[in-house]
Each structure stands twice: as C-alpha cells, then as structure tokens.
Amino acid sequence: MKELTDPLDGQPIFARVLRKQDLDPLKLLGDNSADVVVQARPGYVLSAAPGRSTTLEPSTMHGAGGYDASLPEMQGVWLALGAGIQGGVRLSTAQALDVAPTVSALLRLSAPGLMDGRTLSAILR
C-alpha cells in the first residue's frame, strides 16, 4: 500500500500506512482498531459510498475525516466572546473536546465525569 501512487503526479496516495502495533504510540489504538490503518494524502478521500466506481479518489469536499489531526490543514479556529469571557486571551492550543467543558463552566454546571476535554479556564472571567 505504501507504494501505491497517483498516476497523474506519481506521488504516494497515502500519507501513512500503519500496522496495529504502531498505533498505540500515536494514541490511535482502540478496541475496534483495524490490523492496518491508512491515512489518505491531503486532497484525497477514502470512500466506499454506494454508486462509486472507485474507493480512492480526489477529494471535492473539505472537512473529510481520516486525516492526521496534526496537519496544518486540519487545524481550526474557535472564538469565544461575551459575558464571562476574558477579552484578549490567545490560547496556543485547544481541542474541539474542550468546548463542552468550557461552556459547562460558563453556565456554572458541573461537567459530567465521563466528558473528555478540559475547561479552558484561561479565557474565563
């Protein structure tokens, strides 16, 4: 699979091809992990959609999952403003998982213990 290339540009189609034993250090190992995990190169999407004649094709949509979250193309922006928010704070990192605990704190609700993420306390007044 590592040698599979795009016939148009000769570049590898997969950014990563990982065996199950290689997933744990990347925090990708789970109960349902496959024996082999592939990540498409940016600009491609893996699809098994009905009616498609190919499984691998150039991507025509943004936000398709399956990419390495550390790629700059996968980074997002989150802005918070209003009552209870400290103005002018810039965080170096935050995750989508941090939104719910932070909103819970703004509403003075206890975040459930099973909730992932952390409260972004630095932005709260």
Secondary structure, 3 states (H helix, E strand, C coil): CCCCECCCCCCECEEEEEEHHHCHHHCCCCCCCCCEEEEECCCEEECCCCCCCCCEEECCCCCCCCCCCCCHHHCCCCCCCCCCECCCCCCCCCCHHHHHHHHHHHCCCCCCCCCCCCCCHHHEC
